[in-house]
Amino acid sequence: MASSSLIVPLTFWVNLPTAPVTTVAYKEGHIVTGLEDGHIWIYRCTIDERGTPQLQHKILCFGHKSSITALAIIEGQTDGCAGNDYVLISASKDGDVNKWCLLDGRCLTSISKSFCGIIKSLKPLAEYSQPAKFLLCSGFSNEITILNCTTLELVRIWGGHNDWVTCTPFYDSDARQIRLLTSNFNGILKIWTFDESNHINKEYDNVGLLDAQGDKILELTSNPYDIGVILAITKSYAIIFTIRRGKMVNFQRIRNSKEGIYWASGAFLSKNRVLLWNQMGSAYLYSIPSYTEKKIAAENAHLHIKPSLIRRSSLPNLQKSNVEKLPNSAQLRPQLLETVCSDDEDNTGLAITTVFTLSSIDGKTSNWYLITFRNQINGTSFAFKSLSPITQESGICENYHVREQKWPPETYLSDIWQLNHKNDNITVTTMAYDIYLAIGYENGEIHLVPLSKALTKSAEIQNSTSIPNSIRKLEGHIGKVTCLYTPNSQIFGNKYLLSGGEDCSVRIWDLEGKKLASFKFHSQCVTHFFEPPSDECQRIKRCVISVAKDNSLAIISLEELNCLYVFGGYSYPLDKIQWRTSEGFIILFYNDDTAHIWQTQTFELFQKVTGSAARDMLKDESWRTSSVKQQEVVINKTLTSFTDNSENDGKTFLQIFAINVKQLINDIYHYHVSQFGSKPNCTRVIEDFDEKPSTMSKIFSWTTGGALQSSSVTSTSPSIEPETKAIDASTVQVLVSNLMTWGIDSSLDKLCAEKLGLKKSSDRITFGLRGANGNMAFAVPSPNDSAAVWKISQTMTASLLLSIVGLTRSFLSMKGLEKYTSEIITHYGSLLPELVGKDYYHSSLAFHAKYFQDPLEDIRISARSLFSSALNNMPPSELTSIIDYWKQFLASPDIYTNQYMARSTILLGMIGSDYPRYLSQTVARNIALSLVLLLHDSSKLSHRLAALEFYILNFLTFLLIHFDAVAVLKTLFTFAIETDTNAASIRAMAQKAIFQISAANTPLCVSTLTHDTNDSKKPTEKSGFLKLISLFIRKRPLLLHANLSGLVEAVVKSLDPNIPKMRDTVLQTTTSVLHDLVKTFPSVTFHGGLQKLAVGTLEGASIIYDLRTATRLHILEGHTKSVTAISFSGDGRLIVSCSLEEGTVRVWNANPGFLGMIANGTSRKTPLSSSIRPSKTFGFNLGDDARLSVASILESVYFDWVADRTTVIQYKIELTHQVYANKFLVSVGLNRTFNNKL
């Protein structure tokens, strides 16, 4: 938890990300499309007031590196929040599988290379009435991969098939459980079971053969409305059949009659309705006959389902109308009911179609709709079409006339894009050293735009015709600019900008706009740049490499401004480069397993190697090998920027800015403490703000670096540190400006603009979420709804709130801005839900819980305050939903799992602290058990700290009911006396917890500490307990007063000479503790010469210990009330004790001798010590003034010996706001008169 990063991605939308649609899915008002370039679009689908479906861009997800081949939407909550009930599973051509939140697109988990082949189908598999537990991945492979739906961990690789195989779960009514039906491409059917131990067992080997007239079986789909009914799709046929008793029956085929047109997919709409569509988007609705037998076994009339592996969507509707009955239909083959075709029969664009149900705007009715996406030359278009309500009814006669419908005119996705900048003509963008946004246009111009203008409303970059003076214009390319690049600043400095164009040229510019060099060595347009490894020879190190569309390369020296090498093109893409410059060779590896060996001296192709020989050369680790592709972005700076470009033409879709909020806060504080020698990026937080500058231009520091497109390997030398400099104030302002949301509260907008110098962000800027594996998702621009970002999801709200409030707190360090930052925090922390309205999503409690132990104070405090605010404003139904979700991750007596346990424990514990009525006794006990486990988790410091803090806050209100308090205290004592220097934070937190618990239950804490001190047999452990007692004496003496006598005895017994090595080891520590006791408590006294210690008790007795033997020596009995103070005379012969409550001072003979002991008698309770009576007693009457508080006694009551036999007891009492000093002069000489004087 403590190490959780806080990175807020912002994106500058340059162009609408487009690519051919490859697959589509629908669920709960969301349509999801997978694209050929690996992007995923999540659309919002609604019905308008006229009953027309409307499609709207919502979220763009990217993280896949290849084409999306399969999508599935399944049940699965991400953080327990109400309305967040579905997750999206995506698979790409390279075998990667990602899991996304359907609501906000956040990547939850990711697995690479999970499938040997191409995944074409993702089918969920679940236990009865539960969310999906497993995921079946099948496609172009003779294996089926089974993944865990929650974590995407590999459960099993199901191999052994002799051909490509597809699979579907179905409900087997004979076995009364879910089974798996497989078909290879030749149509051979087999039935399997997947048991609880994750084993695959073959049940039926020869179920049947799907006769598809030579076609390959592409897909199997089970009817969720009817038992055992399966749909198989081939190019020419749709085959519907039923599985009964391990055999295929009721075989029916639907042929695609049009030549050159093939079936794409299909779906069951009901028990007897199936919809089929082809690759051109034409759809056909059929009525299918139900399977009946002449005789049906009686036990099949009702289904007895036991909990087993069941896919929820595969379960039939178990209503009475769907139970198998005797034959009641004369229909023998599928009957066509309705068609939906296109008017344009010659349209060659391939269509991706799906069917879904959508409710009306009032929610009273619903209807089936078709949507098709068609990939055309000018982009992707779409169209909706509703199916006729009458065709969805079950009662259709045999002579029913087929209803023919036409697709309406299609709409291009670009036409519904809310940012409609017709004259943009922007092709590519890149960041130039955190100062400028470099923008390339179709007309060949390049503009260097300051960030302060590019990302705010003042930006004037909509076209290249109107340019203000602050923007530098670079001209030279003929045709559009195809790529831009800034080299690594640590090698080249902040000097250069490289551009490539459609004119095949490479141009080098400085940041003043001056062209430094131009080269034209490529025969096709330049696609991108990269840098060679940084540890290569000096000449190569200071170079940049350009790559063209024909895969030709040019190595350009920025130091010499000259082209050193040119390597010709090749028909296959370039993959890697191996640098053998010391031998005079550079080897180019292409993705067809071909290697070209070039001589660097003669510039000739020395040799061409193919196949295994080329692969072996690539595996040679004695030479540096670098990738030609752009490396994955590593977000390790305060601001990281990179682009998302089209794979086809290189056009920039997004310019992404990842703001490391925690690093930015650290940079702020670093600038102020740099004069004291602190290192950059330190996590130290300043306590004294008085010396900080008040002007914004001087309060920030920044880490700059080179362009992130570089493929060079950064040096790991610890002596090299990134260059730091004070960031330009305008850049800081634009970052803070873009984190704020504008247009919701006019008074806040005015404050930010006039007082803080912030500017309204550009309409092109939106927020995003960074998820697993660095994958990102971005909300689309909403120019007409300023509050749109707060209506997406709980996680989006929490991430943005924590970033804004956490960063705003750092402004408290600036003089004169405290009241403004307080207003900002109040706005976002308290007023925002009311300002946004009913569509506002409250913060995710789980998200804030991750930062409860963050080392950065601003983030830690902000997370906790936002958690409390969200908890207090959350509806009870949503709170119950969160508890029901997170309680599954708690440890219990039967189950223990560390995954998510820490967060669920702290999250539910905090809820239980404020709303204990929402937690059942079982959940509360499991929280207590989980806290104990976290406390003993030595692998995670943050877990221990979180558990300790929870003890501090909730010991009385929550934990004492469900904990073994003594066991908890013993564990805390163990941590509190830990001597390991690496456990300093744990030790301090444990001590704090002990103090808090002792304040709430002092007898329990002190008695446990006393008992453990007495029972400790190890000298080091005993010493630790003594040090803890000393800590109590110095910091919490009031807590010890009531149990002082027992604690003193425990300290004295540590000096027992009969325990080997104990006394010598703890002597110094015990001496220190005794010194603290005598110094702090007037009822404890010590005589060094006699090595005697005396302590007065609350019962009125005083006990004298002999420290040389660590035993009780005498008991002084006489007082009837508690002893307030006690003291030895200088010679140690007398002891004087006082009880203010009793009103007496008593004098004792400290050495009564043998006869005195006989005269006084001995105590029956303590046979090893003598009981002594006082020799003199003096009475006084102070009335109510004698009732002093414990704090007053410790502060002001003491004995002062003015002579060996004369002492003065002094005390102060506070009454009606006046202090009276009182003295009693007591003469204790044997032959003198005793005085009692006030």
C-alpha positions, -999 to +999 in steps of 0.1 A: +000+000+000+027+024+008+044+020-025+013+027-047+021+051-074-002+080-082+001+088-119-027+108-136-026+104-174-039+134-194-043+131-231-044+158-258-067+145-285-050+152-319-071+130-342-100+105-337-083+071-332-096+049-360-088+015-374-109-013-389-132-030-364-124-067-359-149-078-331-178-064-311-196-071-278-225-056-259-236-055-223-257-031-201-259-001-224-222-004-235-211-015-270-174-025-272-154-027-304-119-042-308-098-026-335-071-039-358-044-018-343-051-031-307-073-002-295-106-009-278-135+016-280-162+015-253-194+033-265-224+043-246-256+031-262-289+048-253-325+053-266-335+089-272-370+103-268-380+092-303-371+056-295-340+057-317-307+041-306-279+065-301-241+057-300-216+079-282-179+075-277-171+070-240-137+054-233-107+045-254-085+017-240-051+008-253-025-016-243-026-045-268+002-045-293-017-064-321-051-068-335-080-076-312-094-110-321-120-117-293-141-099-267-162-111-239-182-092-212-188-112-180-200-105-145-174-094-121-172-065-097-139-045-096-142-028-062-176-037-049-192-004-060-228-005-070-233-004-108-198-017-115-209-052-122-192-062-154-157-066-167-144-068-203-120-095-214-100-089-246-076-111-265-052-100-292-035-118-321-002-122-302-019-142-274-022-115-248-053-113-227-064-082-207-092-076-183-108-042-182-134-025-161-164-019-184-174+012-166-142+032-170-118+011-191-092+006-163-070-024-170-074-047-140-049-074-149-030-087-179-013-119-191+011-121-220+014-150-245-013-170-229-023-189-260-003-207-287-022-195-317-049-169-323-077-167-298-111-164-316-134-173-287-136-164-250-163-184-231-169-180-194-173-210-171-189-205-137-203-224-107-240-224-104-255-190-097-221-175-093-200-151-114-177-167-140-148-185-124-129-197-154-123-185-190-121-209-220-098-195-247-100-213-281-093-205-317-067-213-343-048-238-322-051-275-312-051-264-276-076-247-253-063-225-225-083-222-193-077-190-173-088-178-139-114-151-145-103-130-115-066-130-120-061-143-156-036-168-142-031-199-162-052-228-148-047-254-174-036-259-210-060-284-225-040-301-253-041-333-272-065-323-299-055-334-334-068-302-351-078-267-344-106-269-319-135-248-306-154-253-273-186-242-255-200-251-221-236-265-221-260-279-196-262-317-198-297-325-185-288-362-182-258-356-160-275-326-144-243-305-147-224-283-170-201-301-195-179-290-223-186-297-259-156-295-283-155-297-321-124-297-343-125-281-377-137-313-392-168-314-371-159-343-347-178-337-314-167-348-280-180-342-245-158-335-215-161-325-178-139-300-160-140-310-123-133-291-091-097-303-091-092-286-125-089-320-143-103-326-178-121-359-183-135-372-215-171-384-211-181-392-247-156-397-275-181-402-304-209-378-299-214-372-336-200-357-368-212-323-380-218-327-417-209-293-430-202-304-466-165-299-462-167-266-443-146-260-412-164-255-378-156-220-368-177-215-336-199-233-312-226-215-291-249-230-265-285-219-262-289-201-229-327-206-231-330-243-239-312-274-226-285-289-247-292-269-279-261-259-297-254-236-327-224-244-349-212-219-375-194-227-407-189-205-438-218-220-457-240-235-430-254-227-396-261-261-379-284-264-349-285-296-330-293-310-295-272-331-272-291-359-254-275-389-236-241-382-251-255-381-287-262-355-313-299-354-323-323-331-340-297-321-366-308-290-387-288-270-412-294-235-425-276-229-458-262-195-469-276-194-504-257-164-517-225-172-536-194-157-521-212-148-489-205-167-457-220-168-423-201-147-397-219-156-365-252-160-347-270-158-314-301-173-297-327-147-288-350-172-271-358-209-268-370-210-304-354-180-321-320-178-336-305-148-354-278-154-380-257-128-399-231-129-427-199-110-433-218-083-453-240-074-423-272-090-436-292-107-408-317-135-408-341-144-380-353-180-378-378-199-358-363-233-347-383-264-336-378-276-301-363-310-296-388-337-285-386-374-280-414-400-282-408-408-245-392-387-219-379-401-186-399-389-157-368-376-139-362-351-167-395-333-161-378-314-133-342-304-130-323-312-099-292-290-102-263-295-078-235-270-073-210-278-100-191-261-128-219-241-145-219-212-169-246-188-159-255-178-194-257-216-203-285-223-178-320-227-192-349-206-179-361-230-152-397-217-154-425-242-159-429-232-195-394-243-204-395-278-188-392-306-214-426-318-225-441-341-251-442-331-287-464-301-293-450-286-326-454-298-361-425-277-372-397-299-387-372-274-399-361-238-392-385-212-406-373-178-418-392-150-401-373-117-409-344-104-429-324-072-425-303-065-456-286-035-472-298-016-502-263-015-515-256-051-526-223-041-541-209-027-508-176-045-504-169-033-469-168-062-443-193-058-415-190-068-379-225-073-364-240-081-330-275-082-315-286-068-282-316-058-262-321-023-251-348-007-228-368+023-237-362+057-221-389+050-195-375+016-188-409-001-193-403-019-226-373-034-244-366-046-279-339-065-298-316-043-319-289-051-345-258-029-349-233-034-376-199-018-381-187-016-416-150-011-424-148+011-455-121+031-474-131+064-458-134+050-423-158+028-402-195+034-404-223+019-383-261+015-384-288+003-360-319-017-368-346-030-345-362-064-350-400-066-354-417-073-320-441-099-337-412-120-349-399-124-314-432-140-302-433-178-300-466-184-319-457-181-356-478-201-381-462-221-409-475-198-436-460-167-420-449-141-445-412-133-442-407-097-430-381-079-451-362-049-437-334-027-450-305-013-431-309+025-426-283+048-440-250+043-422-232+069-401-195+073-400-180+071-365-162+104-372-196+121-376-205+114-339-171+125-326-178+155-303-146+173-311-152+185-346-121+204-357-125+204-395-093+224-402-069+206-379-048+189-405-025+177-377-005+146-386+019+140-357+029+156-324+057+151-298+069+167-266+101+187-269+119+186-235+089+194-214+088+229-229+071+227-262+045+206-280+059+201-315+030+197-340+034+185-376+008+193-403-003+179-436+012+209-455+047+202-442+048+228-415+060+222-379+049+244-350+067+246-317+039+256-292+046+263-256+027+239-233+010+268-216-007+275-249-011+241-263-030+226-234-053+256-225-081+275-240-056+301-253-042+275-278-045+286-314-033+254-331-066+244-348-050+252-381-017+263-396-028+296-410-031+317-379+000+317-358+007+339-328+042+352-320+048+328-292+046+298-316+077+290-337+070+280-373+094+255-390+090+252-428+109+229-452+090+196-458+071+191-490+039+171-481+028+160-447+051+156-417+051+119-408+072+117-376+088+139-350+115+130-325+136+147-297+168+129-288+179+120-252+187+152-234+213+135-212+234+128-243+225+156-267+212+183-244+179+201-250+190+211-285+175+191-313+142+183-330+142+157-358+114+154-384+106+130-412+082+137-440+063+123-469+090+138-491+114+111-478+136+137-461+150+139-426+155+174-412+173+185-380+161+217-362+171+236-331+144+248-307+147+283-320+133+271-353+165+271-373+171+242-397+205+227-390+207+199-416+186+181-442+191+146-456+172+126-483+185+090-484+152+072-482+130+063-511+098+062-491+084+083-463+101+083-429+081+064-402+101+068-370+134+075-353+153+057-325+187+058-309+215+032-307+226+018-273+243+044-251+273+022-244+283+017-280+314+034-295+314+072-291+306+079-327+276+056-328+265+068-294+258+103-305+237+092-335+200+089-343+186+063-367+158+070-391+136+042-405+115+045-436+084+027-448+104+005-471+125-006-440+156+012-451+178+028-424+200+058-421+224+064-392+227+102-387+254+118-365+240+148-345+275+158-335+288+160-371+253+168-386+261+142-412+247+108-424+272+081-415+255+049-429+226+041-452+212+006-454+188-003-482+152-015-478+138-050-476+104-065-482+099-076-445+099-053-415+131-047-396+130-062-361+164-058-344+199-045-349+230-062-335+260-039-331+294-055-339+312-022-346+345-034-331+346-060-358+333-036-385+298-051-388+262-041-382+236-070-385+200-062-394+174-089-384+141-090-402+109-107-390+112-134-417+142-149-399+166-132-422+198-114-411+217-089-433+254-084-423+267-050-434+303-039-434+307-005-418+339+003-437+329-004-472+291+001-468+285-032-485+262-061-478+287-087-466+264-117-462+227-127-459+219-154-434+184-171-430+166-195-408+182-211-377+216-196-384+201-161-382+183-170-350+215-183-335+233-151-343+206-131-326+209-152-294+246-143-292+247-122-260+283-111-264+271-083-287+247-055-280+212-059-296+186-032-297+150-032-309+140-010-338+105-006-324+096+021-300+103+009-265+075+008-239+073+040-220+088+040-185+071+066-163+098+075-139+098+113-142+075+140-129+062+145-164+063+118-191+050+124-226+045+100-255+023+096-285-002+071-298+001+069-335-017+051-363+001+020-376-010+026-412+001+062-419+018+072-386-008+099-379-009+109-342-041+100-324-031+111-289-004+131-272-003+116-237+010+134-206+016+112-175+018+133-144+035+116-115+017+135-087+037+122-059+070+131-076+056+165-084+049+171-047+084+159-038+099+182-064+081+211-047+096+203-014+130+194-028+134+229-042+130+244-008+153+220+010+180+218-017+201+244+001+205+219+029+219+193+006+189+170+001+190+148-030+164+151-058+132+132-055+136+127-018+104+119+002+113+143+031+084+166+040+093+200+054+077+210+088+089+246+088+074+266+060+086+301+070+115+303+046+097+292+015+094+318-014+060+331-020+062+336-058+050+308-080+079+310-104+104+300-077+087+271-059+090+242-083+118+220-095+117+197-124+134+166-138+140+167-175+150+139-198+153+128-233+126+117-256+110+085-246+108+071-281+144+061-278+154+025-278+187+032-262+197+015-230+201+040-202+233+039-182+231+024-148+261+043-134+251+057-100+273+088-106+250+100-134+220+119-122+193+135-143+196+171-149+173+192-126+162+228-130+135+250-118+105+245-140+090+274-159+061+288-140+038+287-170+044+250-173+035+244-137+004+265-141-008+245-171-003+212-153-023+223-123-048+240-146-055+207-165-059+188-132-087+212-122-122+208-136-137+240-149-172+252-155-188+235-125-184+263-099-180+298-112-167+312-080-139+286-079-131+293-116-127+329-107-105+321-077-082+299-098-079+323-126-075+356-107-056+345-076-037+314-086-030+323-122-045+292-136-061+289-171-090+269-183-079+237-200-084+230-237-114+210-248-090+185-263-077+175-228-093+146-209-083+125-179-075+088-179-066+059-157-034+039-157-039+002-149-021-031-150+010-034-171+009+003-178-022+000-200-043+031-201-079+042-207-090+077-215-124+094-212-134+112-244-138+150-246-172+163-236-173+200-246-210+203-236-206+187-201-180+202-178-188+176-151-186+146-174-154+132-158-172+129-124-199+107-140-177+079-152-168+056-123-159+056-086-122+049-095-120+078-119-135+102-093-111+089-065-080+091-087-087+127-098-098+138-063-067+125-046-044+140-072-061+175-070-064+175-032-030+160-026-013+184-049-032+214-036-020+207-001+016+213-012+005+249-020+000+254+018+037+260+019+034+292+001+028+324+020-006+340+014-022+310-004-035+291+026-070+304+024-072+298-013-060+262-011-085+256+017-113+267-006-101+244-033-100+214-009-134+222+004-148+224-031-135+190-042-138+173-009-173+184+002-192+205-023-186+186-055-214+159-052-241+185-049-227+206-077-224+177-102-258+162-093-274+128-092-250+113-118-220+119-096-200+088-087-187+089-052-150+081-046-139+045-045-131+036-009-108+008-020-087+033-041-082+056-012-074+027+012-043+020-009-027+052+002-035+050+040+002+043+047+017+064+019+051+078+029+042+112+015+022+131+041+002+152+017-011+121-001-017+101+031-037+129+047-057+136+016-065+099+011-078+096+046-099+127+045-114+118+011-121+083+024-141+097+054-160+121+032-170+095+007-180+071+035-202+096+052-219+106+019-223+071+005-258+056+003-264+025+026-271+002-004-238+010-020-220+006+013-236-028+018-224-037-018-189-028-009-189-048+023-203-079+004-176-077-022-145-071+000-154-095+028-145-124+005-108-114+007-107-115+045-089-143+062-112-168+081-106-199+102-110-220+071-095-198+043-064-176+042-052-157+011-029-128+011-042-114-021-061-081-014-064-091+022-045-060+035-067-036+016-099-054+024-090-056+061-082-019+064-112-009+042-138-029+061-121-021+095-125+016+088-161+011+078-167-009+109-152+018+131-178+044+119-207+020+109-204-012+130-240-021+125-233-029+088-208-056+098-220-091+108-203-108+137-186-132+113-172-104+092-160-085+123-142-117+136-126-122+102-114-086+103-098-092+137-081-124+124-069-106+093-054-078+114-035-104+135-021-120+103-011-086+089+006-077+121+028-108+118+035-103+080+072-096+081+073-093+043+052-061+041+062-032+063+032-012+051+008-040+062+022-040+097+020-002+099-016-002+088-025-029+113-008-010+141-025+022+132-058+004+132-052-008+167-045+028+178-077+041+163-102+013+171-091-006+201-120+003+223-147+010+197-143-021+176-114-044+183-117-051+220-150-069+213-134-093+188-098-096+200-078-114+226-066-082+241-038-097+261-024-115+231-025-083+211-007-064+238+020-091+240+025-088+202+027-050+205+053-053+233+074-075+211+074-049+183+080-020+208+112-035+221+125-045+187+162-036+185+166-039+147+174-005+132+154-014+101+123-017+123+123+018+136+090+027+121+074-004+134+088+001+169+076+037+170+041+028+157+039-001+182+048+022+211+022+047+200-004+019+199+006+008+234+002+043+247-032+046+231-044+013+244-031+020+279-050+053+280-082+034+271-076+004+294-047+012+318-050-018+342-050-043+313-019-027+296+002-021+328-006-055+343+003-072+311+036-052+308+044-060+345+036-097+340+058-099+308+086-081+325+085-106+354+083-137+332+110-127+308+139-150+310+161-136+283+183-107+293+179-088+260+141-092+262+141-081+298+161-051+289+136-042+262+107-044+286+126-022+311+132+004+283+095+003+275+087+010+312+112+039+311+094+052+281+061+051+299+077+069+329+090+097+307+060+101+284+030+087+301+037+088+339+000+094+348-009+060+334+015+042+357+004+059+390-024+035+398-002+004+393+031+018+404+039-006+432+037-037+410+057-021+383+085-011+408+086-047+420+090-060+385+119-035+379+136-046+412+133-083+404+152-078+372+183-073+395+180-108+410+215-121+414+203-157+413+196-155+376+229-160+357+240-131+336+207-113+340+218-087+366+250-078+347+231-074+314+202-052+326+220-034+354+226-002+334+190-002+320+175-009+354+195+019+370+182+043+344+146+031+350+150+035+388+164+070+383+133+079+362+110+065+388+125+084+417+127+116+396+091+114+384+071+099+413+072+115+449+060+082+462+093+065+452+126+072+470+161+057+468+191+057+491+223+051+472+245+043+502+222+017+516+211+005+481+175+006+493+144+016+474+110+026+490+077+029+473+044+041+487+012+023+476-024+034+471-034+011+500-014+031+525+016+007+529+051+015+519+076-012+507+114-011+512+135-032+488+171-042+491+185-038+456+216-059+464+194-090+468+164-078+448+140-086+476+115-069+499+131-058+531+104-041+551+068-031+548+058+002+565+022-001+576+003+028+593-014+050+567-050+043+560-050+062+527-027+063+497+009+074+503+015+107+485+052+111+491+081+092+507+117+101+514+149+087+530+168+110+554+204+118+543+219+091+565+193+066+556+183+059+591+148+075+588+120+074+563+093+101+562+060+094+544+030+117+538-006+110+529-024+142+519-057+125+517-053+111+553-037+143+566-008+127+583+030+126+581+047+095+596+083+089+606+098+054+604+131+039+615+146+024+584+168+000+603+148-013+633+171-041+641+162-076+653+144-064+685+125-038+666+113-063+642+100-085+670+084-056+687+066-045+655+057-080+644+060-095+609+036-096+580+018-128+575+014-121+538+051-116+531+072-139+553+105-128+538+100-091+548+092-074+581+063-051+589+073-019+607+051+006+626+058+043+625+078+058+653+061+093+651+029+106+635+019+142+628-015+152+618-028+182+597-060+193+581-061+209+547-097+202+539-106+202+503-071+215+494-057+180+501-076+165+471-049+170+444-050+155+410-023+129+401-008+154+377-005+180+405+010+155+428+037+145+403+045+181+396+045+198+429+046+174+459+080+165+473+101+162+505+130+186+511+155+177+538+170+208+553+190+188+578+196+151+586+166+151+610+145+180+596+125+179+564+101+201+547+073+187+526+062+212+500+032+212+477+011+236+456-026+235+452-046+254+426-078+269+438-100+295+421-073+302+397-048+311+424-018+292+435-010+288+472+024+275+484+023+255+516+051+241+538+052+218+567+084+220+587+088+187+605+116+182+631+123+146+638+152+148+663+147+124+692+150+150+720+134+180+703+099+195+702+080+187+670+064+216+652+035+215+628+034+248+610+013+260+580 
